[in-house]
Amino acid sequence: MIPLPSTLKIWLAAGVTDMRLGMPGLALKVQEALGRDPFAGDVYAFRGRRGDLVKLIWHDGIGLSLYAKRIERGHFLWPSAKDGAIHLSPSQLTCLLEGVDWRNPQKTWRPELAG
């Protein structure tokens, strides 16, 4: 993953998101559902219904970036709130993307073979 500055604000969108959405759709969701500016430089994370896919969007001042990650076993830990956004630190986001419980960090299963 691209190194993120420690001063960067990271927001988890509570609830589930349609993972068919791309950059424009997720930016619109940030603007309308969360009431925030998607081009202000914050990172916004979204999770699908099954919980095994997460998408992040981030405007770095030049353009909008989309990062997607699918976890092979289990699911990404997400707050149980239905709407709104929860603030995370960059280290908590790193734990979340590694499949570690960002509230109580512990390593999870890692695949050994691709097939």
GUTORVO-140126 format. One record per residue (C-alpha): residue in one letter; x, y, z. Coordinates in steps of 0.25 Angstrom, whole numbers, padded with zeros to 4 digits, always signed. Layout:
<pts>
AXYZ;...
</pts>
This chain:
<pts>
M+0000+0000+0000;I+0004+0014-0002;P+0010+0020+0010;L+0000+0030+0017;P+0004+0042+0025;S+0001+0041+0040;T-0007+0053+0039;L-0017+0048+0029;K-0031+0046+0033;I-0037+0032+0030;W-0052+0030+0031;L-0059+0016+0031;A-0073+0018+0024;A-0082+0010+0034;G-0092+0000+0028;V-0090-0007+0015;T-0087-0001+0001;D-0090-0006-0013;M-0076-0011-0018;R-0080-0009-0032;L-0078+0006-0030;G-0065+0012-0035;M-0058+0025-0032;P-0069+0034-0037;G-0080+0026-0029;L-0072+0025-0016;A-0069+0040-0017;L-0083+0043-0018;K-0087+0034-0007;V-0076+0042+0002;Q-0083+0055-0002;E-0097+0051-0001;A-0098+0040+0010;L-0087+0045+0019;G-0088+0060+0016;R-0073+0061+0014;D-0064+0067+0003;P-0058+0055-0005;F-0047+0064-0010;A-0042+0070+0003;G-0031+0059+0004;D-0037+0050+0014;V-0037+0034+0012;Y-0051+0028+0011;A-0053+0013+0013;F-0065+0005+0009;R-0068-0010+0011;G-0078-0019+0003;R-0089-0028+0008;R-0081-0041+0010;G-0069-0033+0017;D-0058-0039+0009;L-0056-0027+0000;V-0052-0013+0004;K-0050-0001-0005;L-0043+0012-0001;I-0043+0025-0009;W-0034+0037-0006;H-0032+0050-0013;D-0017+0054-0012;G-0018+0068-0018;I-0015+0063-0032;G-0026+0053-0035;L-0035+0042-0028;S-0029+0029-0025;L-0037+0016-0023;Y-0031+0004-0015;A-0038-0009-0014;K-0034-0021-0006;R-0041-0035-0004;I-0038-0044+0007;E-0037-0059+0004;R-0042-0064+0017;G-0051-0058+0028;H-0056-0043+0026;F-0051-0029+0029;L-0056-0024+0043;W-0065-0013+0042;P-0074-0005+0052;S-0088-0009+0054;A-0094+0005+0052;K-0104+0006+0040;D-0099+0020+0036;G-0089+0031+0038;A-0074+0030+0038;I-0064+0025+0048;H-0050+0032+0049;L-0038+0023+0049;S-0023+0025+0050;P-0013+0021+0039;S-0008+0009+0048;Q-0023+0005+0050;L-0025+0005+0035;T-0013-0003+0033;C-0018-0014+0043;L-0031-0014+0037;L-0025-0016+0023;E-0016-0028+0028;G-0029-0035+0033;V-0025-0032+0048;D-0036-0027+0058;W-0032-0012+0059;R-0038-0012+0072;N-0030-0023+0078;P-0019-0026+0068;Q-0016-0041+0066;K-0010-0048+0053;T-0020-0056+0045;W-0019-0067+0035;R-0010-0065+0022;P-0011-0074+0010;E+0001-0083+0007;L-0003-0087-0008;A-0011-0081-0019;G-0018-0093-0023;
</pts>
